Amino acid sequence: MLDVLIVGAGPVGLYLGALLLQEGLAVRILEQRTERSTHSRAIGIHPPGLAALAEVGIAADLISEGVHITRGLARSAGQPVTGLRFEGIGNRYPFILALPQTRTEELLQARVEILDPGALLRGLAVTALHDAGNSVTLTAARAAGEGLDTLEADSQHLTARLVVGADGARSSVRRELRIATRGRNYPDTYLMGDFPDTGTDGSAAVLYLETGGIVESFPLPGGLRRWVVHTDTLLAGACAADLAQLIAARTGVAVPAGENSMLSAFGVRSRMATSMVQGRVALIGDAAHEISPIGGQGMNLGWLDAAALAPIIVAALRGESTGLRLERFEQTRMAAARRASAQAWLNMALGRPAPASFLETRHLLVRAVFGAQWPRDLVARRFSMAGWAHR
């Protein structure tokens, strides 16, 4: 019998797998996708996320490959509004690291394979879960594609003492446990893409606060920039030229549409599971709490879930009583998710379209408040998640 079965080999599931394998546990990580996704939405690794990743020995590689975002700039109608610097956030990582999620997953998978070459099982989709009280059995079907409609007839059974669902917002583990979610769909929609960096902002993140809605710009490795534009509706059929036109119209910045390397349109919703722990099964990451990607906190929040859960798992498998620790885990992690969701909502609200007169008044207020250093440091800490303990 295995010690732990983890469902989901995204950045959160791989990270938890590495933590537990380092403790000498028998772990298998099940993933429905037959290949690692090459589509990368998440790019920001915040200081507490880096501190967590240091525990599995990959932080140094990440830091050497990623772009260190040390400052943020806000502009409107071609004029500066305010600026933030992350050197004063009181952390050993005084920056936000920008690195495509695909590369982060690649490094995490390599670490898992060093610890146990057979730990990752791809092409298996969970179709049933049975908690027997002293063990949990998962039924998994061989996946020929990405969806449940592509499952093959044959299935296999895997049994472990504990199971963790790290399988995303459409979690099959949560579904099998019949754990409900609560939340809402937001009216906000966005179009984002990666283009060669043609500007002079270097390693700064830039927010363009415009009447038509916010435009965000983040540096990436390889001389690229990610652009995220608030849109009136979901532009699912948009092309790179459409995004380039929106960027130019709102900011005056010309990006080379013909050299676009990633394009995605997305809406926003928030969902919180009513429970993160049920019997011998736990949920972490988006399986437990899906929040807006605006602000880039979701992936980091999942790593902090895993870092908090791992020592409880180790203690439980050693026969220690963990009831109170699990209760505390659920309380603190859901509180952190609500905090992150509130921050994401504020980020979205500040980026919605608004009349020029309203923006001018708001900018005057921002400049007055941010005239002192401490408000800038406070906001920098909130945006970087500084002070969010990873244990």
C-alpha angles and dihedrals in degrees: 000000000000122000097223137008115200118196113208129040099210120119093287098048093045091049093051090046091054092049092052095042089054087059090057096252124149103246136173124189115205120204127181094205114084091210134030111265116255092200110099122194102155115068107152123093110186125208096263089047090054090048089053093047090051087068091067094044102249103100094093092054091047092049092049093051103037132077114254107226102203099165143029128211130199120203136175130187089351094306129108116252102179143318140222132206124199098205090093099053093104099239137119086240103054095182144055111250117225114206129139113260090235091066093045090052091047092056092045091050091049090053092050091050092051090053094044122355091201099048098095116071113186129193096037123123121192112237101167141016129198122187107200094184096251097042141011126231122203123198110211129186125207108257117219091186142355103292138061089248089068097058120128121232097247118083138180136210125230123187129199138164090242137016130204124195111214093152103123138249093321092049115182089198091056089047093052091048089050091229109165126223131215127204147095144257115244125218091231120110130179143193118208138178145160122246136166110279108252097168138085101239094104113189095351124117110226129205117195108201103200137165092248092053137281126311117199126197126191130179119240133189117273095043094291134134129205115221123198119188128190108232134198092232137006105284096202093158097046122129131211091264090058091054092045090052092051091049093049094045094053103032107019090235117133116214123187103251092190091062097052112139102183134023130179138162118203145170127214133241138161125218130174123190114231089229137019096193129048121166109309094344130088134187125216137174120007090347087070102029128011113193135174114287089221103108094026097245102128101082092043091049089055092052090052089051090053094046090053094045100045098073090046090054091049091049093048093051089051089058098256121144109257104167096110092041091054091049090051090046092055093046096048097042094049089047088053090049092052090049091051091046091053090050091049091050090052091049090052094045092052090051100052122111114276139171116271092242091057093047092049091053092047092049091052089053092047092050091050094049094042092051086095122066099229096065089051091050091048093052091044089055092050094049093046095044087233111173094028100132116226092208 
